[in-house]
Amino acid sequence: MSDIQQLEAQLGKMKSWQLTAFAAALTERMLPNFTLFSRLLEFGDAVQVRRILDGVWEHLSGGASMNFEVQLDHVEDNMPSLDEFDMYGAMPALDAVVALYSTLVCILESDPAEAANIADLSRECVATFIEVNEADPQLSDAELMRFIAAHDLMQDEDAFQEEVLERLQQQQQPNKVFIRELRELAGNQGVSNLGISDNE
């Protein structure tokens, strides 16, 4: 059984709110990759994207709920085209927005596969970043896989996903304190899964 199938099996035992919280936490950690790209290239509406993710956290805390079906179109409008932006930075930016889209689908359809896809997307995002920025092009495929797996960013990513899963498995009902703490963990003081921050 592959890692993603194993994760999907774990997520399959979760309640709808837990799936959404898992998806939201991973998306939160990817979001600075989009925010920075959006600011540097004057692309999209980072404020709108932030507001939609805030709406997901509000929803999890039992606050006012937005119409998530309508938000899907807004999220889609903020997806950078890789044909239009022929540069590495567009890829993690797109990944973050795709993750947000899947998070909304999680709310609407409570689908463990969508949540597992976000986890896979986030790991792939980290793996590509390491390969593009730090790996020796001479490495064989097997050596590259080992280099990526041992890299601090990938270790952090795996530890983060593990912690989010564990917290959710131990929490039967959502409450404001739990959701706030999960959001803080995911926010990672504004540093993304790639170690990138838009706080400067």
DRENVEX-507861 format. One record per atom (N, C-alpha, C): residue number from 1; atom name; x, y, z. Coordinates in nm, 2 decimals, decimal comma. Each point is the difference from the previous one (the first is absolute). Example, Ala and Ser with C-alpha at 12.3 -4.5 7.8 and 13.67 -1.06 7.14 Angstrom:
! DRENVEX-507861
<1 'N' <1,32 -0,57 0,78>>
<1 'CA' <-0,09 0,12 0,00>>
<1 'C' <0,09 0,12 0,00>>
<2 'N' <-0,04 0,11 -0,07>>
<2 'CA' <0,09 0,11 0,00>>
<2 'C' <-0,08 0,11 0,08>>
//
This chain:
! DRENVEX-507861
<1 'N' <0,08 -0,12 0,00>>
<1 'CA' <-0,08 0,12 0,00>>
<1 'C' <0,09 0,13 0,00>>
<2 'N' <-0,03 0,09 -0,09>>
<2 'CA' <0,09 0,12 -0,01>>
<2 'C' <-0,04 0,09 0,12>>
<3 'N' <0,09 0,10 0,02>>
<3 'CA' <-0,02 0,09 0,11>>
<3 'C' <-0,13 0,07 -0,01>>
<4 'N' <-0,03 0,04 -0,13>>
<4 'CA' <-0,13 0,08 -0,02>>
<4 'C' <-0,12 -0,09 0,03>>
<5 'N' <0,01 -0,12 -0,04>>
<5 'CA' <-0,12 -0,10 0,02>>
<5 'C' <-0,01 -0,02 0,15>>
<6 'N' <0,11 -0,01 0,07>>
<6 'CA' <0,00 -0,02 0,15>>
<6 'C' <-0,07 0,13 0,07>>
<7 'N' <0,05 0,11 -0,05>>
<7 'CA' <-0,06 0,13 0,05>>
<7 'C' <-0,15 0,01 -0,02>>
<8 'N' <-0,04 -0,04 -0,13>>
<8 'CA' <-0,14 0,01 -0,03>>
<8 'C' <-0,08 -0,10 0,09>>
<9 'N' <0,06 -0,11 0,03>>
<9 'CA' <-0,07 -0,10 0,09>>
<9 'C' <-0,02 0,07 0,14>>
<10 'N' <0,10 0,07 0,05>>
<10 'CA' <0,00 0,07 0,13>>
<10 'C' <-0,11 0,11 -0,01>>
<11 'N' <0,01 0,07 -0,11>>
<11 'CA' <-0,10 0,12 -0,01>>
<11 'C' <-0,14 -0,05 -0,02>>
<12 'N' <-0,01 -0,12 -0,06>>
<12 'CA' <-0,14 -0,06 -0,02>>
<12 'C' <-0,07 -0,03 0,13>>
<13 'N' <0,07 -0,01 0,11>>
<13 'CA' <-0,06 -0,03 0,13>>
<13 'C' <-0,04 0,13 0,07>>
<14 'N' <0,03 0,11 -0,06>>
<14 'CA' <-0,02 0,13 0,07>>
<14 'C' <-0,13 0,06 -0,03>>
<15 'N' <-0,05 0,09 0,09>>
<15 'CA' <-0,12 0,07 -0,02>>
<15 'C' <0,02 0,11 -0,10>>
<16 'N' <-0,11 0,06 -0,05>>
<16 'CA' <0,01 0,10 -0,10>>
<16 'C' <0,08 0,12 0,04>>
<17 'N' <-0,02 0,05 0,12>>
<17 'CA' <0,07 0,12 0,05>>
<17 'C' <0,15 -0,03 0,01>>
<18 'N' <0,04 -0,13 0,04>>
<18 'CA' <0,14 -0,03 0,01>>
<18 'C' <0,07 0,00 -0,13>>
<19 'N' <-0,07 -0,05 -0,11>>
<19 'CA' <0,05 0,01 -0,13>>
<19 'C' <0,03 0,14 -0,04>>
<20 'N' <-0,10 0,08 0,02>>
<20 'CA' <0,01 0,15 -0,04>>
<20 'C' <0,12 0,06 0,08>>
<21 'N' <0,01 -0,03 0,13>>
<21 'CA' <0,10 0,06 0,08>>
<21 'C' <0,14 -0,05 -0,05>>
<22 'N' <0,01 -0,12 -0,04>>
<22 'CA' <0,13 -0,05 -0,05>>
<22 'C' <0,04 0,07 -0,13>>
<23 'N' <-0,10 0,01 -0,09>>
<23 'CA' <0,02 0,07 -0,13>>
<23 'C' <0,04 0,15 0,03>>
<24 'N' <-0,08 0,06 0,09>>
<24 'CA' <0,03 0,15 0,03>>
<24 'C' <0,14 0,02 0,06>>
<25 'N' <0,04 -0,09 0,08>>
<25 'CA' <0,13 0,02 0,07>>
<25 'C' <0,11 -0,01 -0,11>>
<26 'N' <-0,01 -0,10 -0,09>>
<26 'CA' <0,10 -0,02 -0,10>>
<26 'C' <0,00 0,12 -0,10>>
<27 'N' <-0,12 0,05 -0,03>>
<27 'CA' <-0,01 0,12 -0,09>>
<27 'C' <0,06 0,12 0,07>>
<28 'N' <-0,03 0,02 0,12>>
<28 'CA' <0,05 0,11 0,08>>
<28 'C' <0,15 0,01 -0,01>>
<29 'N' <0,06 -0,12 0,01>>
<29 'CA' <0,15 0,00 0,00>>
<29 'C' <0,06 0,02 -0,14>>
<30 'N' <-0,08 -0,02 -0,10>>
<30 'CA' <0,05 0,02 -0,14>>
<30 'C' <-0,03 0,15 -0,05>>
<31 'N' <-0,09 0,06 0,07>>
<31 'CA' <-0,05 0,13 -0,05>>
<31 'C' <0,10 0,11 -0,02>>
<32 'N' <0,11 0,01 0,08>>
<32 'CA' <0,09 0,11 -0,02>>
<32 'C' <0,07 -0,01 -0,14>>
<33 'N' <0,01 -0,13 -0,06>>
<33 'CA' <0,05 -0,02 -0,13>>
<33 'C' <-0,08 0,08 -0,10>>
<34 'N' <-0,13 0,00 0,02>>
<34 'CA' <-0,08 0,08 -0,10>>
<34 'C' <0,00 0,15 0,03>>
<35 'N' <0,00 0,03 0,13>>
<35 'CA' <0,00 0,15 0,04>>
<35 'C' <0,12 0,07 -0,06>>
<36 'N' <0,12 -0,06 0,02>>
<36 'CA' <0,12 0,06 -0,05>>
<36 'C' <0,00 0,01 -0,15>>
<37 'N' <-0,04 -0,10 -0,07>>
<37 'CA' <-0,01 0,00 -0,15>>
<37 'C' <-0,09 0,11 -0,04>>
<38 'N' <-0,12 0,00 0,06>>
<38 'CA' <-0,10 0,10 -0,03>>
<38 'C' <0,05 0,14 0,01>>
<39 'N' <0,07 0,03 0,11>>
<39 'CA' <0,06 0,13 0,02>>
<39 'C' <0,11 0,04 -0,10>>
<40 'N' <0,09 -0,10 -0,02>>
<40 'CA' <0,12 0,03 -0,09>>
<40 'C' <-0,05 0,02 -0,14>>
<41 'N' <-0,10 -0,08 -0,04>>
<41 'CA' <-0,04 0,00 -0,15>>
<41 'C' <-0,13 0,08 -0,02>>
<42 'N' <-0,05 0,05 0,11>>
<42 'CA' <-0,13 0,08 -0,01>>
<42 'C' <-0,10 -0,09 -0,07>>
<43 'N' <-0,01 -0,12 0,05>>
<43 'CA' <-0,10 -0,10 -0,06>>
<43 'C' <-0,10 -0,03 0,10>>
<44 'N' <-0,13 -0,01 -0,04>>
<44 'CA' <-0,10 -0,05 0,08>>
<44 'C' <-0,04 0,09 0,12>>
<45 'N' <-0,08 -0,05 0,09>>
<45 'CA' <-0,05 0,08 0,11>>
<45 'C' <0,03 -0,08 0,13>>
<46 'N' <0,12 0,03 0,05>>
<46 'CA' <0,04 -0,07 0,13>>
<46 'C' <-0,09 0,02 0,11>>
<47 'N' <-0,06 0,12 0,01>>
<47 'CA' <-0,09 0,04 0,11>>
<47 'C' <-0,12 -0,09 -0,01>>
<48 'N' <-0,06 -0,02 -0,12>>
<48 'CA' <-0,11 -0,08 -0,02>>
<48 'C' <0,03 -0,15 0,04>>
<49 'N' <0,11 -0,05 -0,04>>
<49 'CA' <0,04 -0,13 0,03>>
<49 'C' <0,01 -0,02 0,15>>
<50 'N' <0,07 0,09 0,06>>
<50 'CA' <0,01 0,00 0,15>>
<50 'C' <-0,14 0,00 0,07>>
<51 'N' <-0,09 0,08 -0,05>>
<51 'CA' <-0,13 0,01 0,06>>
<51 'C' <-0,08 -0,13 -0,02>>
<52 'N' <0,02 -0,06 -0,11>>
<52 'CA' <-0,07 -0,13 -0,02>>
<52 'C' <0,05 -0,11 0,10>>
<53 'N' <0,13 0,00 0,02>>
<53 'CA' <0,06 -0,10 0,09>>
<53 'C' <-0,04 0,04 0,15>>
<54 'N' <-0,01 0,13 0,03>>
<54 'CA' <-0,05 0,04 0,13>>
<54 'C' <-0,14 -0,05 0,02>>
<55 'N' <-0,08 0,01 -0,11>>
<55 'CA' <-0,14 -0,05 0,01>>
<55 'C' <-0,01 -0,15 0,03>>
<56 'N' <0,10 -0,07 -0,05>>
<56 'CA' <0,00 -0,15 0,03>>
<56 'C' <0,03 -0,02 0,15>>
<57 'N' <0,10 0,08 0,06>>
<57 'CA' <0,03 -0,01 0,14>>
<57 'C' <-0,12 0,04 0,09>>
<58 'N' <-0,07 0,11 -0,05>>
<58 'CA' <-0,12 0,05 0,07>>
<58 'C' <-0,10 -0,11 0,00>>
<59 'N' <-0,02 -0,07 -0,11>>
<59 'CA' <-0,10 -0,11 -0,01>>
<59 'C' <0,03 -0,11 0,10>>
<60 'N' <0,13 -0,03 0,01>>
<60 'CA' <0,05 -0,11 0,09>>
<60 'C' <-0,02 0,04 0,15>>
<61 'N' <0,00 0,13 0,02>>
<61 'CA' <-0,01 0,05 0,14>>
<61 'C' <-0,15 0,02 0,04>>
<62 'N' <-0,09 -0,03 -0,10>>
<62 'CA' <-0,14 0,02 0,03>>
<62 'C' <-0,05 0,14 -0,03>>
<63 'N' <0,08 0,08 -0,06>>
<63 'CA' <-0,04 0,14 -0,03>>
<63 'C' <-0,08 0,01 -0,13>>
<64 'N' <-0,02 0,12 -0,04>>
<64 'CA' <-0,09 0,02 -0,12>>
<64 'C' <0,06 -0,08 -0,12>>
<65 'N' <-0,08 -0,06 -0,08>>
<65 'CA' <0,05 -0,08 -0,11>>
<65 'C' <-0,03 0,08 -0,13>>
<66 'N' <0,10 -0,01 -0,09>>
<66 'CA' <-0,01 0,06 -0,13>>
<66 'C' <-0,05 -0,10 -0,10>>
<67 'N' <-0,05 0,05 -0,12>>
<67 'CA' <-0,04 -0,10 -0,10>>
<67 'C' <0,12 -0,05 -0,07>>
<68 'N' <0,04 -0,12 0,04>>
<68 'CA' <0,13 -0,06 -0,06>>
<68 'C' <-0,01 -0,04 -0,14>>
<69 'N' <-0,12 -0,03 -0,05>>
<69 'CA' <-0,02 -0,03 -0,14>>
<69 'C' <0,03 0,12 -0,09>>
<70 'N' <-0,05 0,11 0,04>>
<70 'CA' <0,03 0,13 -0,07>>
<70 'C' <0,15 0,03 0,00>>
<71 'N' <0,07 -0,03 0,12>>
<71 'CA' <0,14 0,03 0,01>>
<71 'C' <0,09 -0,08 -0,10>>
<72 'N' <-0,05 -0,12 -0,04>>
<72 'CA' <0,08 -0,08 -0,09>>
<72 'C' <0,05 0,08 -0,12>>
<73 'N' <-0,10 0,08 -0,06>>
<73 'CA' <0,04 0,08 -0,12>>
<73 'C' <0,10 0,10 0,03>>
<74 'N' <-0,01 0,06 0,12>>
<74 'CA' <0,10 0,11 0,04>>
<74 'C' <0,13 -0,06 0,02>>
<75 'N' <0,01 -0,12 0,05>>
<75 'CA' <0,13 -0,07 0,02>>
<75 'C' <0,06 -0,03 -0,13>>
<76 'N' <-0,09 -0,05 -0,09>>
<76 'CA' <0,05 -0,04 -0,14>>
<76 'C' <0,06 0,12 -0,07>>
<77 'N' <-0,06 0,12 0,02>>
<77 'CA' <0,05 0,12 -0,06>>
<77 'C' <0,14 0,04 0,04>>
<78 'N' <0,04 -0,05 0,12>>
<78 'CA' <0,13 0,03 0,05>>
<78 'C' <0,11 -0,11 -0,03>>
<79 'N' <-0,03 -0,09 -0,09>>
<79 'CA' <0,10 -0,11 -0,03>>
<79 'C' <0,09 0,06 -0,11>>
<80 'N' <0,13 0,01 0,02>>
<80 'CA' <0,09 0,05 -0,10>>
<80 'C' <0,01 -0,11 -0,11>>
<81 'N' <0,00 0,04 -0,13>>
<81 'CA' <0,03 -0,09 -0,11>>
<81 'C' <0,15 -0,02 -0,01>>
<82 'N' <0,04 -0,13 0,00>>
<82 'CA' <0,14 -0,03 -0,02>>
<82 'C' <0,05 0,03 -0,14>>
<83 'N' <-0,10 0,01 -0,10>>
<83 'CA' <0,04 0,04 -0,13>>
<83 'C' <0,03 0,15 -0,01>>
<84 'N' <-0,07 0,07 0,08>>
<84 'CA' <0,02 0,15 0,00>>
<84 'C' <0,12 0,04 0,09>>
<85 'N' <0,02 -0,07 0,11>>
<85 'CA' <0,11 0,03 0,09>>
<85 'C' <0,10 -0,11 -0,01>>
<86 'N' <0,10 0,02 -0,09>>
<86 'CA' <0,10 -0,11 -0,02>>
<86 'C' <0,11 0,02 0,09>>
<87 'N' <-0,03 -0,03 0,13>>
<87 'CA' <0,11 0,01 0,11>>
<87 'C' <-0,04 -0,09 0,11>>
<88 'N' <0,10 -0,04 0,08>>
<88 'CA' <-0,02 -0,10 0,10>>
<88 'C' <-0,11 0,05 0,11>>
<89 'N' <0,01 0,13 0,03>>
<89 'CA' <-0,08 0,06 0,11>>
<89 'C' <-0,15 -0,02 -0,02>>
<90 'N' <-0,04 -0,01 -0,13>>
<90 'CA' <-0,15 -0,02 -0,03>>
<90 'C' <-0,05 -0,14 0,05>>
<91 'N' <0,09 -0,09 0,01>>
<91 'CA' <-0,04 -0,14 0,03>>
<91 'C' <-0,05 -0,01 0,15>>
<92 'N' <0,08 0,04 0,10>>
<92 'CA' <-0,05 0,00 0,13>>
<92 'C' <-0,12 0,09 0,03>>
<93 'N' <0,00 0,11 -0,08>>
<93 'CA' <-0,11 0,09 0,01>>
<93 'C' <-0,13 -0,07 -0,04>>
<94 'N' <0,01 -0,06 -0,11>>
<94 'CA' <-0,12 -0,08 -0,06>>
<94 'C' <-0,04 -0,11 0,10>>
<95 'N' <0,10 -0,07 0,05>>
<95 'CA' <-0,02 -0,11 0,10>>
<95 'C' <-0,09 0,05 0,12>>
<96 'N' <0,04 0,12 0,05>>
<96 'CA' <-0,07 0,05 0,11>>
<96 'C' <-0,15 0,03 -0,03>>
<97 'N' <-0,02 0,05 -0,12>>
<97 'CA' <-0,14 0,04 -0,04>>
<97 'C' <-0,08 -0,13 -0,03>>
<98 'N' <0,07 -0,10 -0,06>>
<98 'CA' <-0,07 -0,13 -0,02>>
<98 'C' <-0,04 -0,07 0,13>>
<99 'N' <0,09 0,02 0,10>>
<99 'CA' <-0,03 -0,06 0,13>>
<99 'C' <-0,12 0,07 0,06>>
<100 'N' <-0,01 0,13 -0,01>>
<100 'CA' <-0,12 0,07 0,05>>
<100 'C' <-0,12 -0,05 -0,07>>
<101 'N' <0,01 -0,01 -0,13>>
<101 'CA' <-0,12 -0,05 -0,08>>
<101 'C' <-0,04 -0,14 0,05>>
<102 'N' <0,09 -0,09 0,03>>
<102 'CA' <-0,03 -0,13 0,05>>
<102 'C' <-0,05 0,00 0,14>>
<103 'N' <0,04 0,10 0,08>>
<103 'CA' <-0,05 0,02 0,13>>
<103 'C' <-0,15 0,03 0,00>>
<104 'N' <-0,04 0,09 -0,10>>
<104 'CA' <-0,14 0,03 -0,01>>
<104 'C' <-0,08 -0,12 -0,05>>
<105 'N' <0,06 -0,08 -0,08>>
<105 'CA' <-0,07 -0,13 -0,05>>
<105 'C' <-0,01 -0,09 0,12>>
<106 'N' <0,09 0,00 0,09>>
<106 'CA' <-0,01 -0,08 0,13>>
<106 'C' <-0,12 0,04 0,08>>
<107 'N' <-0,02 0,13 0,01>>
<107 'CA' <-0,12 0,05 0,07>>
<107 'C' <-0,13 -0,04 -0,06>>
<108 'N' <0,00 0,01 -0,14>>
<108 'CA' <-0,12 -0,02 -0,07>>
<108 'C' <-0,03 -0,15 -0,02>>
<109 'N' <0,10 -0,08 -0,01>>
<109 'CA' <-0,02 -0,15 -0,03>>
<109 'C' <0,06 -0,09 0,10>>
<110 'N' <0,07 0,05 0,10>>
<110 'CA' <0,06 -0,09 0,11>>
<110 'C' <0,07 -0,12 -0,06>>
<111 'N' <0,09 0,03 -0,09>>
<111 'CA' <0,07 -0,11 -0,08>>
<111 'C' <0,14 -0,02 0,05>>
<112 'N' <0,03 -0,12 0,06>>
<112 'CA' <0,14 -0,02 0,05>>
<112 'C' <0,10 0,00 -0,11>>
<113 'N' <-0,03 -0,03 -0,12>>
<113 'CA' <0,09 0,00 -0,11>>
<113 'C' <0,05 0,14 -0,03>>
<114 'N' <-0,09 0,10 0,02>>
<114 'CA' <0,04 0,14 -0,02>>
<114 'C' <0,10 0,04 0,10>>
<115 'N' <-0,02 -0,03 0,13>>
<115 'CA' <0,09 0,03 0,11>>
<115 'C' <0,14 -0,07 -0,03>>
<116 'N' <-0,01 -0,12 -0,04>>
<116 'CA' <0,13 -0,08 -0,02>>
<116 'C' <0,07 0,07 -0,12>>
<117 'N' <-0,07 0,05 -0,10>>
<117 'CA' <0,07 0,06 -0,11>>
<117 'C' <0,07 0,13 0,04>>
<118 'N' <-0,06 0,07 0,10>>
<118 'CA' <0,07 0,12 0,04>>
<118 'C' <0,13 -0,04 0,07>>
<119 'N' <0,00 -0,10 0,08>>
<119 'CA' <0,12 -0,05 0,07>>
<119 'C' <0,11 -0,04 -0,10>>
<120 'N' <-0,05 -0,07 -0,11>>
<120 'CA' <0,09 -0,04 -0,10>>
<120 'C' <0,06 0,12 -0,08>>
<121 'N' <-0,09 0,10 -0,03>>
<121 'CA' <0,04 0,12 -0,07>>
<121 'C' <0,10 0,08 0,08>>
<122 'N' <-0,02 0,01 0,13>>
<122 'CA' <0,10 0,07 0,09>>
<122 'C' <0,13 -0,07 0,00>>
<123 'N' <0,01 -0,13 0,01>>
<123 'CA' <0,12 -0,07 0,00>>
<123 'C' <0,07 0,01 -0,14>>
<124 'N' <-0,07 -0,01 -0,10>>
<124 'CA' <0,05 0,02 -0,14>>
<124 'C' <0,06 0,14 -0,02>>
<125 'N' <-0,07 0,10 0,06>>
<125 'CA' <0,04 0,14 -0,01>>
<125 'C' <0,14 0,01 0,07>>
<126 'N' <0,02 -0,06 0,12>>
<126 'CA' <0,12 0,01 0,07>>
<126 'C' <0,11 -0,08 -0,08>>
<127 'N' <-0,03 -0,12 -0,05>>
<127 'CA' <0,09 -0,08 -0,07>>
<127 'C' <0,06 0,07 -0,13>>
<128 'N' <-0,09 0,07 -0,07>>
<128 'CA' <0,04 0,07 -0,12>>
<128 'C' <0,09 0,12 0,04>>
<129 'N' <-0,04 0,07 0,10>>
<129 'CA' <0,08 0,11 0,05>>
<129 'C' <0,15 -0,04 0,03>>
<130 'N' <0,01 -0,11 0,07>>
<130 'CA' <0,13 -0,06 0,04>>
<130 'C' <0,08 -0,04 -0,13>>
<131 'N' <-0,07 -0,06 -0,09>>
<131 'CA' <0,06 -0,05 -0,12>>
<131 'C' <0,05 0,12 -0,08>>
<132 'N' <-0,08 0,10 -0,02>>
<132 'CA' <0,03 0,12 -0,08>>
<132 'C' <0,11 0,08 0,06>>
<133 'N' <-0,01 0,02 0,13>>
<133 'CA' <0,09 0,10 0,07>>
<133 'C' <0,13 -0,06 0,06>>
<134 'N' <-0,01 -0,13 0,04>>
<134 'CA' <0,12 -0,05 0,08>>
<134 'C' <0,06 -0,13 -0,05>>
<135 'N' <-0,07 -0,07 -0,08>>
<135 'CA' <0,06 -0,13 -0,04>>
<135 'C' <0,10 0,01 -0,11>>
<136 'N' <0,10 -0,09 0,01>>
<136 'CA' <0,10 -0,01 -0,11>>
<136 'C' <-0,06 -0,06 -0,12>>
<137 'N' <0,00 0,06 -0,12>>
<137 'CA' <-0,06 -0,06 -0,12>>
<137 'C' <0,06 -0,14 -0,03>>
<138 'N' <0,12 -0,02 0,05>>
<138 'CA' <0,07 -0,13 -0,03>>
<138 'C' <-0,06 -0,12 0,07>>
<139 'N' <-0,08 0,03 0,10>>
<139 'CA' <-0,05 -0,11 0,09>>
<139 'C' <-0,08 -0,10 -0,09>>
<140 'N' <0,01 -0,13 0,04>>
<140 'CA' <-0,09 -0,10 -0,07>>
<140 'C' <-0,14 0,02 0,06>>
<141 'N' <-0,10 -0,06 -0,06>>
<141 'CA' <-0,14 0,01 0,06>>
<141 'C' <0,00 -0,05 0,14>>
<142 'N' <0,06 -0,11 0,03>>
<142 'CA' <0,00 -0,06 0,14>>
<142 'C' <0,07 0,09 0,09>>
<143 'N' <0,11 0,06 -0,04>>
<143 'CA' <0,07 0,10 0,09>>
<143 'C' <-0,08 0,12 0,02>>
<144 'N' <-0,07 0,05 -0,10>>
<144 'CA' <-0,08 0,12 0,01>>
<144 'C' <-0,11 -0,03 0,10>>
<145 'N' <-0,07 -0,11 -0,01>>
<145 'CA' <-0,11 -0,04 0,09>>
<145 'C' <0,05 0,00 0,15>>
<146 'N' <0,12 -0,05 0,02>>
<146 'CA' <0,06 -0,01 0,13>>
<146 'C' <0,03 0,14 0,05>>
<147 'N' <0,06 0,08 -0,09>>
<147 'CA' <0,04 0,14 0,04>>
<147 'C' <-0,13 0,08 0,04>>
<148 'N' <-0,10 -0,01 -0,08>>
<148 'CA' <-0,13 0,07 0,03>>
<148 'C' <-0,06 -0,05 0,14>>
<149 'N' <0,00 -0,13 0,01>>
<149 'CA' <-0,06 -0,06 0,13>>
<149 'C' <0,07 0,05 0,12>>
<150 'N' <0,14 0,01 -0,01>>
<150 'CA' <0,08 0,04 0,12>>
<150 'C' <0,01 0,15 0,02>>
<151 'N' <-0,05 0,08 -0,10>>
<151 'CA' <0,01 0,14 0,01>>
<151 'C' <-0,09 0,06 0,12>>
<152 'N' <0,06 0,10 0,06>>
<152 'CA' <-0,08 0,06 0,12>>
<152 'C' <-0,14 0,04 -0,04>>
<153 'N' <-0,02 0,06 -0,12>>
<153 'CA' <-0,13 0,05 -0,03>>
<153 'C' <-0,10 -0,12 -0,02>>
<154 'N' <0,05 -0,11 -0,05>>
<154 'CA' <-0,09 -0,11 -0,01>>
<154 'C' <-0,03 -0,07 0,13>>
<155 'N' <0,11 0,00 0,09>>
<155 'CA' <-0,02 -0,05 0,13>>
<155 'C' <-0,11 0,08 0,08>>
<156 'N' <0,02 0,13 -0,02>>
<156 'CA' <-0,10 0,10 0,06>>
<156 'C' <-0,14 -0,03 -0,05>>
<157 'N' <-0,01 -0,01 -0,13>>
<157 'CA' <-0,13 -0,03 -0,06>>
<157 'C' <-0,07 -0,12 0,05>>
<158 'N' <0,08 -0,11 0,01>>
<158 'CA' <-0,06 -0,13 0,05>>
<158 'C' <-0,04 0,01 0,14>>
<159 'N' <0,09 0,07 0,08>>
<159 'CA' <-0,03 0,01 0,15>>
<159 'C' <-0,13 0,09 0,02>>
<160 'N' <-0,01 0,10 -0,09>>
<160 'CA' <-0,12 0,09 0,01>>
<160 'C' <-0,12 -0,08 -0,03>>
<161 'N' <0,00 -0,07 -0,11>>
<161 'CA' <-0,12 -0,08 -0,04>>
<161 'C' <-0,04 -0,10 0,11>>
<162 'N' <0,10 -0,06 0,05>>
<162 'CA' <-0,02 -0,10 0,11>>
<162 'C' <-0,06 0,06 0,12>>
<163 'N' <0,05 0,12 0,04>>
<163 'CA' <-0,05 0,07 0,12>>
<163 'C' <-0,15 0,04 -0,02>>
<164 'N' <-0,03 0,05 -0,12>>
<164 'CA' <-0,14 0,04 -0,03>>
<164 'C' <-0,09 -0,12 0,01>>
<165 'N' <0,04 -0,11 -0,06>>
<165 'CA' <-0,08 -0,12 0,01>>
<165 'C' <-0,02 -0,05 0,14>>
<166 'N' <0,11 0,00 0,08>>
<166 'CA' <-0,01 -0,04 0,14>>
<166 'C' <-0,10 0,08 0,08>>
<167 'N' <0,02 0,13 -0,02>>
<167 'CA' <-0,09 0,10 0,08>>
<167 'C' <-0,15 -0,03 -0,04>>
<168 'N' <-0,02 -0,02 -0,12>>
<168 'CA' <-0,14 -0,02 -0,05>>
<168 'C' <-0,06 -0,13 0,05>>
<169 'N' <0,09 -0,10 0,00>>
<169 'CA' <-0,05 -0,13 0,04>>
<169 'C' <-0,04 -0,01 0,15>>
<170 'N' <0,07 0,09 0,08>>
<170 'CA' <-0,03 0,01 0,14>>
<170 'C' <-0,11 0,09 0,04>>
<171 'N' <-0,05 0,07 -0,10>>
<171 'CA' <-0,11 0,10 0,03>>
<171 'C' <-0,13 -0,04 -0,07>>
<172 'N' <-0,10 -0,03 0,09>>
<172 'CA' <-0,12 -0,05 -0,05>>
<172 'C' <-0,09 0,11 -0,06>>
<173 'N' <0,00 0,11 0,07>>
<173 'CA' <-0,09 0,12 -0,05>>
<173 'C' <0,09 0,12 -0,01>>
<174 'N' <-0,04 0,08 -0,10>>
<174 'CA' <0,08 0,13 -0,02>>
<174 'C' <-0,04 0,10 0,11>>
<175 'N' <0,09 0,08 0,05>>
<175 'CA' <-0,03 0,11 0,08>>
<175 'C' <0,09 0,11 -0,03>>
<176 'N' <-0,03 0,12 0,04>>
<176 'CA' <0,07 0,12 -0,04>>
<176 'C' <0,15 -0,01 0,03>>
<177 'N' <0,03 -0,04 0,13>>
<177 'CA' <0,14 -0,01 0,04>>
<177 'C' <0,08 -0,10 -0,08>>
<178 'N' <-0,06 -0,12 -0,03>>
<178 'CA' <0,07 -0,10 -0,08>>
<178 'C' <0,03 0,05 -0,14>>
<179 'N' <-0,10 0,06 -0,06>>
<179 'CA' <0,01 0,06 -0,14>>
<179 'C' <0,10 0,11 0,00>>
<180 'N' <0,00 0,09 0,10>>
<180 'CA' <0,10 0,11 0,01>>
<180 'C' <0,14 -0,06 0,01>>
<181 'N' <0,02 -0,10 0,08>>
<181 'CA' <0,13 -0,05 0,02>>
<181 'C' <0,05 -0,08 -0,13>>
<182 'N' <-0,09 -0,06 -0,06>>
<182 'CA' <0,04 -0,07 -0,13>>
<182 'C' <0,04 0,10 -0,11>>
<183 'N' <-0,08 0,11 0,00>>
<183 'CA' <0,03 0,10 -0,10>>
<183 'C' <0,13 0,07 0,03>>
<184 'N' <0,03 0,02 0,13>>
<184 'CA' <0,13 0,05 0,04>>
<184 'C' <0,12 -0,09 -0,04>>
<185 'N' <-0,02 -0,13 0,02>>
<185 'CA' <0,10 -0,09 -0,04>>
<185 'C' <0,03 0,00 -0,15>>
<186 'N' <-0,12 0,00 -0,08>>
<186 'CA' <0,01 0,01 -0,14>>
<186 'C' <0,06 0,13 -0,05>>
<187 'N' <-0,03 0,11 0,07>>
<187 'CA' <0,05 0,13 -0,04>>
<187 'C' <0,15 0,01 0,00>>
<188 'N' <0,06 -0,08 0,10>>
<188 'CA' <0,14 -0,01 0,00>>
<188 'C' <0,07 0,14 0,00>>
<189 'N' <-0,06 0,10 0,07>>
<189 'CA' <0,05 0,13 0,00>>
<189 'C' <0,03 0,06 -0,14>>
<190 'N' <-0,09 -0,04 -0,09>>
<190 'CA' <0,01 0,06 -0,14>>
<190 'C' <0,10 -0,06 -0,09>>
<191 'N' <0,06 -0,11 0,04>>
<191 'CA' <0,10 -0,07 -0,08>>
<191 'C' <-0,07 -0,12 -0,06>>
<192 'N' <0,02 -0,01 -0,14>>
<192 'CA' <-0,07 -0,11 -0,07>>
<192 'C' <0,07 -0,13 0,01>>
<193 'N' <-0,06 -0,10 -0,07>>
<193 'CA' <0,06 -0,14 0,00>>
<193 'C' <0,14 0,00 -0,07>>
<194 'N' <0,03 0,11 -0,08>>
<194 'CA' <0,12 0,01 -0,07>>
<194 'C' <0,10 0,09 0,08>>
<195 'N' <-0,04 0,04 0,12>>
<195 'CA' <0,09 0,09 0,07>>
<195 'C' <0,00 0,14 -0,05>>
<196 'N' <-0,11 0,04 -0,07>>
<196 'CA' <-0,01 0,13 -0,06>>
<196 'C' <-0,10 0,08 0,08>>
<197 'N' <0,03 0,13 0,02>>
<197 'CA' <-0,10 0,09 0,07>>
<197 'C' <-0,02 0,12 -0,08>>
<198 'N' <-0,12 0,06 0,01>>
<198 'CA' <-0,03 0,12 -0,07>>
<198 'C' <-0,01 0,12 0,10>>
<199 'N' <0,07 -0,02 0,11>>
<199 'CA' <-0,01 0,11 0,11>>
<199 'C' <0,10 0,11 -0,02>>
<200 'N' <0,09 -0,01 -0,10>>
<200 'CA' <0,10 0,11 -0,01>>
<200 'C' <-0,06 0,12 -0,06>>
//
